[in-house]
Amino acid sequence: MSFEVILQQAKEGNTQAILEIVEMYKPLIIRNAIVEGFFDEDLYQELIRVVLSCIKRFELLA
Amino acid sequence: MKNKDTYKNKTQNMFTAYVVRSVKGARMKYMDKNNYRESMENHLEDDAEYEPMIHFDDYYEVVRRERLLENEKQGRYPDWEELSDDQLIRAIRLLQKEERDLIFQHVFQQKSFDKISCESGKPRNKLENRYYYALKKIRQWMGGAE
């Protein structure tokens, strides 16, 4: 399935599609959740929320 | 079909660029807030009249806005990462499509004006002027928005 289709489904609220996209960006999220060598759980949760927000706000080109 | 595949990659690239900048901005804000909280705790512990702040988040939001306004008065405007999602999204939606695309390419995809000029066939100085005019409009709208 193409990324565009998955993203569209995620924007429509499909849980599986949302999880798939979050998984794709998990390395980025984990990398940014490390503060001074330690994993910050609160920051991790906040970054997950940000990615979910990006899915909702990103506009697919018509 | 090559064009269709290119288009799909473009969507993923644009989304990735958007996510990368949003995550970077969120991390910066989180660190800033934590550092401020720690500095307040160290400072206020020494204050005999200190009362614990129940709503630190609200207080911090006030301090952050005051800091933004103070900087803008001195001609210093926030970077893209410092702008909150809601304000920025609202402001960007008011722009024309060409202006939105230009900002997206230069800010989120980090393309230089030379590269955008090559790809679009438009003169570089025209693109730059358009870009900075769009930024000016965003700042004006955000300055007036609550």
N, CA and C atoms of all chains as a GROMACS GRO file, in nm:
protein
  624
    1MET      N    1   0.085  -0.119   0.000
    1MET     CA    2   0.000   0.000   0.000
    1MET      C    3   0.089   0.124   0.000
    2SER      N    4   0.053   0.223  -0.081
    2SER     CA    5   0.139   0.341  -0.092
    2SER      C    6   0.128   0.426   0.034
    3PHE      N    7   0.231   0.507   0.054
    3PHE     CA    8   0.233   0.595   0.171
    3PHE      C    9   0.114   0.689   0.168
    4GLU      N   10   0.082   0.739   0.051
    4GLU     CA   11  -0.027   0.835   0.038
    4GLU      C   12  -0.159   0.774   0.086
    5VAL      N   13  -0.182   0.648   0.049
    5VAL     CA   14  -0.306   0.581   0.088
    5VAL      C   15  -0.310   0.561   0.240
    6ILE      N   16  -0.198   0.518   0.295
    6ILE     CA   17  -0.191   0.497   0.441
    6ILE      C   18  -0.215   0.629   0.514
    7LEU      N   19  -0.154   0.734   0.464
    7LEU     CA   20  -0.170   0.865   0.528
    7LEU      C   21  -0.314   0.912   0.520
    8GLN      N   22  -0.376   0.891   0.407
    8GLN     CA   23  -0.517   0.932   0.391
    8GLN      C   24  -0.604   0.855   0.490
    9GLN      N   25  -0.578   0.724   0.503
    9GLN     CA   26  -0.656   0.642   0.597
    9GLN      C   27  -0.632   0.688   0.740
   10ALA      N   28  -0.508   0.721   0.769
   10ALA     CA   29  -0.475   0.770   0.903
   10ALA      C   30  -0.549   0.900   0.932
   11LYS      N   31  -0.555   0.986   0.833
   11LYS     CA   32  -0.626   1.113   0.852
   11LYS      C   33  -0.775   1.091   0.874
   12GLU      N   34  -0.826   0.980   0.821
   12GLU     CA   35  -0.968   0.950   0.839
   12GLU      C   36  -0.994   0.879   0.972
   13GLY      N   37  -0.887   0.847   1.044
   13GLY     CA   38  -0.904   0.788   1.176
   13GLY      C   39  -0.878   0.639   1.184
   14ASN      N   40  -0.829   0.580   1.076
   14ASN     CA   41  -0.800   0.436   1.078
   14ASN      C   42  -0.684   0.408   1.172
   15THR      N   43  -0.714   0.334   1.280
   15THR     CA   44  -0.614   0.312   1.386
   15THR      C   45  -0.490   0.240   1.333
   16GLN      N   46  -0.514   0.139   1.251
   16GLN     CA   47  -0.402   0.060   1.197
   16GLN      C   48  -0.308   0.148   1.116
   17ALA      N   49  -0.367   0.234   1.035
   17ALA     CA   50  -0.288   0.325   0.950
   17ALA      C   51  -0.209   0.424   1.037
   18ILE      N   52  -0.274   0.473   1.141
   18ILE     CA   53  -0.206   0.567   1.232
   18ILE      C   54  -0.086   0.500   1.297
   19LEU      N   55  -0.108   0.375   1.344
   19LEU     CA   56   0.000   0.302   1.410
   19LEU      C   57   0.115   0.277   1.314
   20GLU      N   58   0.079   0.249   1.188
   20GLU     CA   59   0.182   0.221   1.089
   20GLU      C   60   0.270   0.343   1.065
   21ILE      N   61   0.206   0.459   1.059
   21ILE     CA   62   0.283   0.583   1.036
   21ILE      C   63   0.368   0.617   1.159
   22VAL      N   64   0.312   0.599   1.277
   22VAL     CA   65   0.391   0.626   1.399
   22VAL      C   66   0.513   0.533   1.403
   23GLU      N   67   0.493   0.408   1.365
   23GLU     CA   68   0.605   0.313   1.362
   23GLU      C   69   0.716   0.357   1.267
   24MET      N   70   0.673   0.412   1.153
   24MET     CA   71   0.770   0.459   1.053
   24MET      C   72   0.861   0.566   1.112
   25TYR      N   73   0.803   0.651   1.197
   25TYR     CA   74   0.879   0.766   1.249
   25TYR      C   75   0.930   0.744   1.391
   26LYS      N   76   0.914   0.620   1.439
   26LYS     CA   77   0.957   0.591   1.575
   26LYS      C   78   1.108   0.615   1.598
   27PRO      N   79   1.195   0.573   1.504
   27PRO     CA   80   1.338   0.602   1.528
   27PRO      C   81   1.364   0.751   1.548
   28LEU      N   82   1.295   0.834   1.471
   28LEU     CA   83   1.311   0.980   1.485
   28LEU      C   84   1.263   1.025   1.622
   29ILE      N   85   1.149   0.971   1.664
   29ILE     CA   86   1.089   1.010   1.793
   29ILE      C   87   1.181   0.968   1.908
   30ILE      N   88   1.230   0.844   1.902
   30ILE     CA   89   1.316   0.794   2.010
   30ILE      C   90   1.445   0.875   2.017
   31ARG      N   91   1.502   0.903   1.899
   31ARG     CA   92   1.628   0.980   1.895
   31ARG      C   93   1.609   1.116   1.963
   32ASN      N   94   1.496   1.180   1.939
   32ASN     CA   95   1.469   1.312   1.995
   32ASN      C   96   1.421   1.309   2.139
   33ALA      N   97   1.389   1.190   2.190
   33ALA     CA   98   1.343   1.179   2.328
   33ALA      C   99   1.457   1.152   2.425
   34ILE      N  100   1.579   1.146   2.370
   34ILE     CA  101   1.694   1.123   2.456
   34ILE      C  102   1.753   1.257   2.498
   35VAL      N  103   1.759   1.278   2.628
   35VAL     CA  104   1.809   1.404   2.683
   35VAL      C  105   1.930   1.374   2.771
   36GLU      N  106   2.045   1.430   2.734
   36GLU     CA  107   2.169   1.410   2.810
   36GLU      C  108   2.195   1.262   2.834
   37GLY      N  109   2.171   1.183   2.733
   37GLY     CA  110   2.202   1.040   2.739
   37GLY      C  111   2.096   0.953   2.801
   38PHE      N  112   1.987   1.017   2.850
   38PHE     CA  113   1.882   0.939   2.913
   38PHE      C  114   1.751   0.952   2.836
   39PHE      N  115   1.676   0.845   2.834
   39PHE     CA  116   1.548   0.843   2.765
   39PHE      C  117   1.446   0.912   2.855
   40ASP      N  118   1.381   1.017   2.801
   40ASP     CA  119   1.279   1.092   2.875
   40ASP      C  120   1.141   1.045   2.829
   41GLU      N  121   1.073   0.975   2.919
   41GLU     CA  122   0.943   0.917   2.885
   41GLU      C  123   0.838   1.024   2.854
   42ASP      N  124   0.841   1.131   2.933
   42ASP     CA  125   0.743   1.239   2.912
   42ASP      C  126   0.763   1.304   2.775
   43LEU      N  127   0.889   1.327   2.741
   43LEU     CA  128   0.919   1.389   2.612
   43LEU      C  129   0.878   1.294   2.498
   44TYR      N  130   0.901   1.166   2.520
   44TYR     CA  131   0.862   1.065   2.421
   44TYR      C  132   0.712   1.071   2.394
   45GLN      N  133   0.633   1.077   2.501
   45GLN     CA  134   0.487   1.084   2.487
   45GLN      C  135   0.447   1.212   2.414
   46GLU      N  136   0.516   1.321   2.446
   46GLU     CA  137   0.484   1.448   2.382
   46GLU      C  138   0.514   1.442   2.232
   47LEU      N  139   0.623   1.376   2.195
   47LEU     CA  140   0.660   1.368   2.053
   47LEU      C  141   0.565   1.277   1.977
   48ILE      N  142   0.514   1.173   2.043
   48ILE     CA  143   0.413   1.087   1.980
   48ILE      C  144   0.290   1.172   1.949
   49ARG      N  145   0.253   1.256   2.047
   49ARG     CA  146   0.137   1.343   2.030
   49ARG      C  147   0.159   1.438   1.912
   50VAL      N  148   0.282   1.486   1.898
   50VAL     CA  149   0.314   1.579   1.788
   50VAL      C  150   0.299   1.509   1.653
   51VAL      N  151   0.345   1.385   1.645
   51VAL     CA  152   0.333   1.312   1.517
   51VAL      C  153   0.186   1.289   1.484
   52LEU      N  154   0.108   1.256   1.585
   52LEU     CA  155  -0.037   1.238   1.562
   52LEU      C  156  -0.100   1.368   1.512
   53SER      N  157  -0.053   1.477   1.569
   53SER     CA  158  -0.102   1.608   1.527
   53SER      C  159  -0.061   1.637   1.382
   54CYS      N  160   0.060   1.596   1.345
   54CYS     CA  161   0.107   1.618   1.206
   54CYS      C  162   0.020   1.540   1.109
   55ILE      N  163  -0.017   1.418   1.146
   55ILE     CA  164  -0.102   1.336   1.059
   55ILE      C  165  -0.233   1.409   1.035
   56LYS      N  166  -0.287   1.464   1.142
   56LYS     CA  167  -0.417   1.531   1.132
   56LYS      C  168  -0.407   1.659   1.049
   57ARG      N  169  -0.298   1.731   1.063
   57ARG     CA  170  -0.288   1.864   1.002
   57ARG      C  171  -0.231   1.866   0.861
   58PHE      N  172  -0.155   1.764   0.824
   58PHE     CA  173  -0.090   1.766   0.694
   58PHE      C  174  -0.194   1.755   0.584
   59GLU      N  175  -0.182   1.844   0.485
   59GLU     CA  176  -0.281   1.841   0.377
   59GLU      C  177  -0.221   1.771   0.256
   60LEU      N  178  -0.292   1.665   0.212
   60LEU     CA  179  -0.247   1.593   0.094
   60LEU      C  180  -0.275   1.678  -0.029
   61LEU      N  181  -0.179   1.676  -0.123
   61LEU     CA  182  -0.198   1.756  -0.244
   61LEU      C  183  -0.311   1.696  -0.325
   62ALA      N  184  -0.399   1.778  -0.378
   62ALA     CA  185  -0.515   1.730  -0.455
   62ALA      C  186  -0.472   1.674  -0.589
   63MET      N  187   0.413   0.411  -1.338
   63MET     CA  188   0.434   0.534  -1.415
   63MET      C  189   0.526   0.625  -1.336
   64LYS      N  190   0.626   0.677  -1.401
   64LYS     CA  191   0.729   0.752  -1.331
   64LYS      C  192   0.672   0.875  -1.262
   65ASN      N  193   0.584   0.948  -1.330
   65ASN     CA  194   0.531   1.071  -1.271
   65ASN      C  195   0.451   1.041  -1.145
   66LYS      N  196   0.376   0.932  -1.147
   66LYS     CA  197   0.292   0.897  -1.033
   66LYS      C  198   0.381   0.861  -0.912
   67ASP      N  199   0.487   0.784  -0.940
   67ASP     CA  200   0.578   0.745  -0.831
   67ASP      C  201   0.649   0.866  -0.773
   68THR      N  202   0.690   0.956  -0.863
   68THR     CA  203   0.758   1.078  -0.817
   68THR      C  204   0.665   1.159  -0.727
   69TYR      N  205   0.537   1.165  -0.767
   69TYR     CA  206   0.440   1.242  -0.689
   69TYR      C  207   0.423   1.181  -0.550
   70LYS      N  208   0.414   1.046  -0.545
   70LYS     CA  209   0.396   0.980  -0.416
   70LYS      C  210   0.517   1.002  -0.328
   71ASN      N  211   0.637   0.993  -0.384
   71ASN     CA  212   0.756   1.017  -0.304
   71ASN      C  213   0.756   1.159  -0.253
   72LYS      N  214   0.708   1.249  -0.335
   72LYS     CA  215   0.706   1.391  -0.297
   72LYS      C  216   0.617   1.408  -0.175
   73THR      N  217   0.502   1.340  -0.173
   73THR     CA  218   0.411   1.350  -0.058
   73THR      C  219   0.481   1.301   0.068
   74GLN      N  220   0.546   1.187   0.058
   74GLN     CA  221   0.614   1.131   0.175
   74GLN      C  222   0.728   1.222   0.219
   75ASN      N  223   0.801   1.275   0.123
   75ASN     CA  224   0.912   1.366   0.158
   75ASN      C  225   0.860   1.491   0.227
   76MET      N  226   0.750   1.545   0.177
   76MET     CA  227   0.694   1.666   0.237
   76MET      C  228   0.645   1.636   0.379
   77PHE      N  229   0.578   1.522   0.394
   77PHE     CA  230   0.528   1.486   0.526
   77PHE      C  231   0.643   1.464   0.623
   78THR      N  232   0.747   1.397   0.575
   78THR     CA  233   0.863   1.372   0.661
   78THR      C  234   0.928   1.502   0.704
   79ALA      N  235   0.942   1.594   0.610
   79ALA     CA  236   1.002   1.724   0.642
   79ALA      C  237   0.917   1.795   0.748
   80TYR      N  238   0.786   1.788   0.734
   80TYR     CA  239   0.694   1.849   0.829
   80TYR      C  240   0.710   1.786   0.968
   81VAL      N  241   0.716   1.654   0.971
   81VAL     CA  242   0.730   1.584   1.100
   81VAL      C  243   0.864   1.618   1.166
   82VAL      N  244   0.970   1.616   1.088
   82VAL     CA  245   1.103   1.645   1.144
   82VAL      C  246   1.108   1.783   1.208
   83ARG      N  247   1.055   1.884   1.140
   83ARG     CA  248   1.058   2.019   1.196
   83ARG      C  249   0.966   2.031   1.318
   84SER      N  250   0.850   1.964   1.313
   84SER     CA  251   0.757   1.970   1.426
   84SER      C  252   0.817   1.904   1.549
   85VAL      N  253   0.882   1.789   1.529
   85VAL     CA  254   0.943   1.717   1.641
   85VAL      C  255   1.056   1.800   1.700
   86LYS      N  256   1.135   1.859   1.612
   86LYS     CA  257   1.247   1.943   1.659
   86LYS      C  258   1.195   2.060   1.743
   87GLY      N  259   1.088   2.122   1.696
   87GLY     CA  260   1.028   2.234   1.768
   87GLY      C  261   0.970   2.193   1.901
   88ALA      N  262   0.904   2.079   1.904
   88ALA     CA  263   0.842   2.030   2.027
   88ALA      C  264   0.951   1.996   2.130
   89ARG      N  265   1.059   1.936   2.085
   89ARG     CA  266   1.168   1.902   2.177
   89ARG      C  267   1.230   2.030   2.236
   90MET      N  268   1.246   2.130   2.149
   90MET     CA  269   1.305   2.257   2.194
   90MET      C  270   1.218   2.322   2.300
   91LYS      N  271   1.087   2.323   2.277
   91LYS     CA  272   0.993   2.384   2.373
   91LYS      C  273   0.992   2.306   2.505
   92TYR      N  274   0.996   2.174   2.496
   92TYR     CA  275   0.995   2.089   2.615
   92TYR      C  276   1.118   2.118   2.700
   93MET      N  277   1.235   2.125   2.635
   93MET     CA  278   1.360   2.150   2.707
   93MET      C  279   1.361   2.288   2.770
   94ASP      N  280   1.310   2.383   2.695
   94ASP     CA  281   1.305   2.520   2.744
   94ASP      C  282   1.218   2.529   2.869
   95LYS      N  283   1.101   2.463   2.863
   95LYS     CA  284   1.008   2.465   2.976
   95LYS      C  285   1.070   2.396   3.098
   96ASN      N  286   1.137   2.285   3.077
   96ASN     CA  287   1.199   2.212   3.188
   96ASN      C  288   1.311   2.295   3.251
   97ASN      N  289   1.391   2.357   3.166
   97ASN     CA  290   1.501   2.440   3.218
   97ASN      C  291   1.446   2.557   3.299
   98TYR      N  292   1.338   2.615   3.250
   98TYR     CA  293   1.277   2.727   3.321
   98TYR      C  294   1.221   2.680   3.455
   99ARG      N  295   1.157   2.564   3.455
   99ARG     CA  296   1.100   2.510   3.580
   99ARG      C  297   1.210   2.486   3.682
  100GLU      N  298   1.321   2.429   3.636
  100GLU     CA  299   1.433   2.401   3.729
  100GLU      C  300   1.491   2.531   3.783
  101SER      N  301   1.504   2.630   3.698
  101SER     CA  302   1.562   2.756   3.744
  101SER      C  303   1.469   2.823   3.845
  102MET      N  304   1.338   2.813   3.826
  102MET     CA  305   1.241   2.870   3.919
  102MET      C  306   1.248   2.798   4.053
  103GLU      N  307   1.260   2.665   4.047
  103GLU     CA  308   1.263   2.587   4.172
  103GLU      C  309   1.386   2.625   4.253
  104ASN      N  310   1.501   2.637   4.184
  104ASN     CA  311   1.624   2.673   4.255
  104ASN      C  312   1.614   2.813   4.314
  105HIS      N  313   1.554   2.902   4.240
  105HIS     CA  314   1.545   3.041   4.284
  105HIS      C  315   1.446   3.056   4.397
  106LEU      N  316   1.330   2.992   4.384
  106LEU     CA  317   1.223   3.015   4.480
  106LEU      C  318   1.243   2.940   4.611
  107GLU      N  319   1.325   2.835   4.609
  107GLU     CA  320   1.349   2.763   4.734
  107GLU      C  321   1.413   2.855   4.837
  108ASP      N  322   1.488   2.952   4.789
  108ASP     CA  323   1.557   3.044   4.881
  108ASP      C  324   1.467   3.157   4.929
  109ASP      N  325   1.351   3.166   4.870
  109ASP     CA  326   1.261   3.276   4.902
  109ASP      C  327   1.169   3.234   5.017
  110ALA      N  328   1.177   3.308   5.127
  110ALA     CA  329   1.100   3.271   5.247
  110ALA      C  330   0.950   3.280   5.223
  111GLU      N  331   0.910   3.366   5.129
  111GLU     CA  332   0.767   3.386   5.106
  111GLU      C  333   0.716   3.299   4.992
  112TYR      N  334   0.794   3.204   4.947
  112TYR     CA  335   0.757   3.121   4.831
  112TYR      C  336   0.635   3.035   4.862
  113GLU      N  337   0.540   3.041   4.770
  113GLU     CA  338   0.428   2.947   4.776
  113GLU      C  339   0.430   2.863   4.650
  114PRO      N  340   0.412   2.732   4.659
  114PRO     CA  341   0.421   2.647   4.540
  114PRO      C  342   0.322   2.690   4.433
  115MET      N  343   0.370   2.692   4.309
  115MET     CA  344   0.280   2.731   4.199
  115MET      C  345   0.202   2.608   4.157
  116ILE      N  346   0.070   2.616   4.174
  116ILE     CA  347  -0.010   2.500   4.140
  116ILE      C  348  -0.021   2.486   3.987
  117HIS      N  349  -0.035   2.600   3.921
  117HIS     CA  350  -0.055   2.594   3.776
  117HIS      C  351   0.069   2.645   3.704
  118PHE      N  352   0.176   2.568   3.714
  118PHE     CA  353   0.301   2.610   3.651
  118PHE      C  354   0.284   2.625   3.501
  119ASP      N  355   0.208   2.535   3.439
  119ASP     CA  356   0.190   2.538   3.294
  119ASP      C  357   0.129   2.670   3.249
  120ASP      N  358   0.029   2.717   3.323
  120ASP     CA  359  -0.036   2.845   3.288
  120ASP      C  360   0.063   2.959   3.307
  121TYR      N  361   0.135   2.954   3.418
  121TYR     CA  362   0.231   3.060   3.447
  121TYR      C  363   0.340   3.064   3.339
  122TYR      N  364   0.389   2.946   3.301
  122TYR     CA  365   0.494   2.939   3.200
  122TYR      C  366   0.446   2.993   3.067
  123GLU      N  367   0.321   2.965   3.032
  123GLU     CA  368   0.264   3.014   2.906
  123GLU      C  369   0.263   3.167   2.905
  124VAL      N  370   0.228   3.227   3.018
  124VAL     CA  371   0.228   3.373   3.028
  124VAL      C  372   0.370   3.427   3.009
  125VAL      N  373   0.465   3.364   3.076
  125VAL     CA  374   0.605   3.409   3.067
  125VAL      C  375   0.655   3.395   2.923
  126ARG      N  376   0.620   3.285   2.860
  126ARG     CA  377   0.665   3.261   2.722
  126ARG      C  378   0.610   3.366   2.626
  127ARG      N  379   0.483   3.402   2.643
  127ARG     CA  380   0.422   3.504   2.556
  127ARG      C  381   0.485   3.640   2.578
  128GLU      N  382   0.511   3.670   2.707
  128GLU     CA  383   0.575   3.799   2.736
  128GLU      C  384   0.712   3.806   2.670
  129ARG      N  385   0.782   3.695   2.675
  129ARG     CA  386   0.916   3.690   2.616
  129ARG      C  387   0.908   3.710   2.464
  130LEU      N  388   0.809   3.647   2.401
  130LEU     CA  389   0.788   3.660   2.255
  130LEU      C  390   0.760   3.805   2.218
  131LEU      N  391   0.668   3.868   2.294
  131LEU     CA  392   0.631   4.006   2.265
  131LEU      C  393   0.750   4.099   2.283
  132GLU      N  394   0.827   4.076   2.388
  132GLU     CA  395   0.944   4.159   2.416
  132GLU      C  396   1.044   4.148   2.301
  133ASN      N  397   1.066   4.025   2.252
  133ASN     CA  398   1.159   4.004   2.142
  133ASN      C  399   1.109   4.071   2.015
  134GLU      N  400   0.979   4.061   1.989
  134GLU     CA  401   0.924   4.121   1.867
  134GLU      C  402   0.935   4.272   1.871
  135LYS      N  403   0.922   4.328   1.991
  135LYS     CA  404   0.937   4.474   2.004
  135LYS      C  405   1.078   4.517   1.964
  136GLN      N  406   1.172   4.429   1.987
  136GLN     CA  407   1.311   4.460   1.952
  136GLN      C  408   1.347   4.408   1.814
  137GLY      N  409   1.247   4.367   1.738
  137GLY     CA  410   1.270   4.324   1.600
  137GLY      C  411   1.320   4.180   1.587
  138ARG      N  412   1.310   4.103   1.694
  138ARG     CA  413   1.354   3.963   1.687
  138ARG      C  414   1.230   3.876   1.680
  139TYR      N  415   1.218   3.802   1.572
  139TYR     CA  416   1.101   3.718   1.553
  139TYR      C  417   1.133   3.571   1.577
  140PRO      N  418   1.034   3.494   1.622
  140PRO     CA  419   1.063   3.354   1.654
  140PRO      C  420   1.097   3.272   1.530
  141ASP      N  421   1.180   3.170   1.552
  141ASP     CA  422   1.208   3.075   1.444
  141ASP      C  423   1.084   2.988   1.422
  142TRP      N  424   1.086   2.916   1.313
  142TRP     CA  425   0.972   2.831   1.283
  142TRP      C  426   0.945   2.732   1.396
  143GLU      N  427   1.051   2.679   1.456
  143GLU     CA  428   1.034   2.578   1.560
  143GLU      C  429   0.968   2.634   1.686
  144GLU      N  430   0.980   2.766   1.703
  144GLU     CA  431   0.926   2.827   1.824
  144GLU      C  432   0.778   2.862   1.812
  145LEU      N  433   0.726   2.860   1.692
  145LEU     CA  434   0.587   2.897   1.673
  145LEU      C  435   0.497   2.779   1.707
  146SER      N  436   0.387   2.808   1.776
  146SER     CA  437   0.299   2.697   1.811
  146SER      C  438   0.224   2.652   1.687
  147ASP      N  439   0.187   2.526   1.686
  147ASP     CA  440   0.119   2.468   1.572
  147ASP      C  441  -0.005   2.545   1.532
  148ASP      N  442  -0.091   2.571   1.631
  148ASP     CA  443  -0.220   2.635   1.601
  148ASP      C  444  -0.203   2.771   1.535
  149GLN      N  445  -0.117   2.852   1.593
  149GLN     CA  446  -0.098   2.987   1.538
  149GLN      C  447  -0.044   2.977   1.396
  150LEU      N  448   0.056   2.892   1.379
  150LEU     CA  449   0.125   2.883   1.251
  150LEU      C  450   0.032   2.829   1.143
  151ILE      N  451  -0.040   2.723   1.176
  151ILE     CA  452  -0.130   2.661   1.078
  151ILE      C  453  -0.236   2.761   1.033
  152ARG      N  454  -0.291   2.833   1.131
  152ARG     CA  455  -0.395   2.932   1.099
  152ARG      C  456  -0.339   3.038   1.007
  153ALA      N  457  -0.219   3.085   1.036
  153ALA     CA  458  -0.159   3.192   0.955
  153ALA      C  459  -0.124   3.142   0.815
  154ILE      N  460  -0.066   3.024   0.807
  154ILE     CA  461  -0.024   2.972   0.676
  154ILE      C  462  -0.144   2.948   0.586
  155ARG      N  463  -0.256   2.908   0.645
  155ARG     CA  464  -0.375   2.881   0.564
  155ARG      C  465  -0.430   3.007   0.497
  156LEU      N  466  -0.393   3.121   0.551
  156LEU     CA  467  -0.442   3.246   0.493
  156LEU      C  468  -0.359   3.290   0.372
  157LEU      N  469  -0.245   3.226   0.352
  157LEU     CA  470  -0.159   3.263   0.240
  157LEU      C  471  -0.213   3.207   0.109
  158GLN      N  472  -0.161   3.262  -0.002
  158GLN     CA  473  -0.194   3.203  -0.133
  158GLN      C  474  -0.117   3.073  -0.149
  159LYS      N  475  -0.168   2.989  -0.238
  159LYS     CA  476  -0.107   2.856  -0.254
  159LYS      C  477   0.041   2.864  -0.292
  160GLU      N  478   0.072   2.959  -0.381
  160GLU     CA  479   0.213   2.973  -0.424
  160GLU      C  480   0.303   3.007  -0.306
  161GLU      N  481   0.255   3.095  -0.220
  161GLU     CA  482   0.333   3.137  -0.103
  161GLU      C  483   0.350   3.019  -0.007
  162ARG      N  484   0.243   2.942   0.013
  162ARG     CA  485   0.248   2.825   0.102
  162ARG      C  486   0.350   2.726   0.050
  163ASP      N  487   0.345   2.697  -0.080
  163ASP     CA  488   0.438   2.601  -0.140
  163ASP      C  489   0.581   2.648  -0.123
  164LEU      N  490   0.603   2.776  -0.144
  164LEU     CA  491   0.738   2.833  -0.135
  164LEU      C  492   0.793   2.819   0.008
  165ILE      N  493   0.710   2.848   0.105
  165ILE     CA  494   0.751   2.836   0.245
  165ILE      C  495   0.780   2.690   0.277
  166PHE      N  496   0.694   2.603   0.229
  166PHE     CA  497   0.713   2.461   0.256
  166PHE      C  498   0.846   2.413   0.200
  167GLN      N  499   0.875   2.452   0.077
  167GLN     CA  500   0.999   2.406   0.013
  167GLN      C  501   1.123   2.463   0.083
  168HIS      N  502   1.116   2.589   0.117
  168HIS     CA  503   1.236   2.652   0.173
  168HIS      C  504   1.256   2.616   0.321
  169VAL      N  505   1.145   2.611   0.397
  169VAL     CA  506   1.157   2.588   0.541
  169VAL      C  507   1.160   2.438   0.574
  170PHE      N  508   1.060   2.364   0.529
  170PHE     CA  509   1.049   2.224   0.568
  170PHE      C  510   1.138   2.132   0.486
  171GLN      N  511   1.151   2.162   0.358
  171GLN     CA  512   1.237   2.078   0.275
  171GLN      C  513   1.379   2.133   0.268
  172GLN      N  514   1.397   2.252   0.326
  172GLN     CA  515   1.530   2.316   0.335
  172GLN      C  516   1.598   2.329   0.199
  173LYS      N  517   1.517   2.365   0.100
  173LYS     CA  518   1.574   2.390  -0.033
  173LYS      C  519   1.618   2.536  -0.040
  174SER      N  520   1.732   2.558  -0.103
  174SER     CA  521   1.779   2.697  -0.119
  174SER      C  522   1.694   2.765  -0.226
  175PHE      N  523   1.700   2.899  -0.226
  175PHE     CA  524   1.624   2.972  -0.328
  175PHE      C  525   1.678   2.942  -0.468
  176ASP      N  526   1.808   2.916  -0.477
  176ASP     CA  527   1.867   2.882  -0.607
  176ASP      C  528   1.805   2.754  -0.662
  177LYS      N  529   1.791   2.657  -0.572
  177LYS     CA  530   1.737   2.527  -0.614
  177LYS      C  531   1.590   2.541  -0.654
  178ILE      N  532   1.515   2.615  -0.574
  178ILE     CA  533   1.372   2.634  -0.606
  178ILE      C  534   1.359   2.708  -0.739
  179SER      N  535   1.450   2.805  -0.760
  179SER     CA  536   1.448   2.883  -0.884
  179SER      C  537   1.474   2.792  -1.004
  180CYS      N  538   1.571   2.699  -0.988
  180CYS     CA  539   1.602   2.603  -1.096
  180CYS      C  540   1.483   2.515  -1.126
  181GLU      N  541   1.419   2.468  -1.021
  181GLU     CA  542   1.309   2.373  -1.037
  181GLU      C  543   1.184   2.438  -1.093
  182SER      N  544   1.160   2.563  -1.052
  182SER     CA  545   1.035   2.628  -1.092
  182SER      C  546   1.052   2.715  -1.217
  183GLY      N  547   1.177   2.750  -1.245
  183GLY     CA  548   1.202   2.836  -1.360
  183GLY      C  549   1.176   2.984  -1.331
  184LYS      N  550   1.152   3.016  -1.203
  184LYS     CA  551   1.124   3.156  -1.167
  184LYS      C  552   1.253   3.220  -1.116
  185PRO      N  553   1.266   3.351  -1.136
  185PRO     CA  554   1.388   3.419  -1.092
  185PRO      C  555   1.404   3.411  -0.941
  186ARG      N  556   1.527   3.395  -0.900
  186ARG     CA  557   1.558   3.379  -0.758
  186ARG      C  558   1.514   3.499  -0.674
  187ASN      N  559   1.539   3.620  -0.723
  187ASN     CA  560   1.505   3.737  -0.641
  187ASN      C  561   1.354   3.751  -0.624
  188LYS      N  562   1.281   3.707  -0.725
  188LYS     CA  563   1.135   3.713  -0.716
  188LYS      C  564   1.085   3.616  -0.607
  189LEU      N  565   1.147   3.498  -0.604
  189LEU     CA  566   1.110   3.398  -0.503
  189LEU      C  567   1.142   3.449  -0.364
  190GLU      N  568   1.261   3.509  -0.350
  190GLU     CA  569   1.302   3.562  -0.218
  190GLU      C  570   1.206   3.668  -0.171
  191ASN      N  571   1.173   3.760  -0.261
  191ASN     CA  572   1.082   3.869  -0.223
  191ASN      C  573   0.946   3.813  -0.182
  192ARG      N  574   0.902   3.716  -0.258
  192ARG     CA  575   0.771   3.656  -0.229
  192ARG      C  576   0.773   3.587  -0.092
  193TYR      N  577   0.882   3.518  -0.065
  193TYR     CA  578   0.898   3.446   0.061
  193TYR      C  579   0.896   3.541   0.181
  194TYR      N  580   0.976   3.647   0.173
  194TYR     CA  581   0.984   3.738   0.287
  194TYR      C  582   0.855   3.819   0.303
  195TYR      N  583   0.786   3.845   0.193
  195TYR     CA  584   0.657   3.913   0.202
  195TYR      C  585   0.554   3.822   0.271
  196ALA      N  586   0.558   3.692   0.240
  196ALA     CA  587   0.468   3.595   0.304
  196ALA      C  588   0.497   3.588   0.454
  197LEU      N  589   0.626   3.590   0.491
  197LEU     CA  590   0.662   3.587   0.634
  197LEU      C  591   0.609   3.710   0.704
  198LYS      N  592   0.618   3.824   0.635
  198LYS     CA  593   0.570   3.949   0.695
  198LYS      C  594   0.420   3.939   0.721
  199LYS      N  595   0.348   3.881   0.625
  199LYS     CA  596   0.202   3.866   0.641
  199LYS      C  597   0.172   3.775   0.760
  200ILE      N  598   0.246   3.665   0.771
  200ILE     CA  599   0.225   3.571   0.882
  200ILE      C  600   0.247   3.641   1.016
  201ARG      N  601   0.355   3.716   1.025
  201ARG     CA  602   0.384   3.786   1.152
  201ARG      C  603   0.274   3.885   1.186
  202GLN      N  604   0.224   3.954   1.086
  202GLN     CA  605   0.117   4.051   1.111
  202GLN      C  606  -0.009   3.980   1.159
  203TRP      N  607  -0.042   3.869   1.095
  203TRP     CA  608  -0.163   3.798   1.136
  203TRP      C  609  -0.147   3.740   1.276
  204MET      N  610  -0.029   3.687   1.304
  204MET     CA  611  -0.008   3.627   1.434
  204MET      C  612  -0.002   3.733   1.542
  205GLY      N  613   0.044   3.847   1.506
  205GLY     CA  614   0.050   3.955   1.603
  205GLY      C  615  -0.088   4.002   1.640
  206GLY      N  616  -0.182   3.995   1.544
  206GLY     CA  617  -0.316   4.040   1.570
  206GLY      C  618  -0.405   3.932   1.625
  207ALA      N  619  -0.364   3.800   1.608
  207ALA     CA  620  -0.448   3.688   1.651
  207ALA      C  621  -0.428   3.662   1.799
  208GLU      N  622  -0.534   3.610   1.868
  208GLU     CA  623  -0.524   3.577   2.011
  208GLU      C  624  -0.526   3.426   2.030
   0.00000   0.00000   0.00000
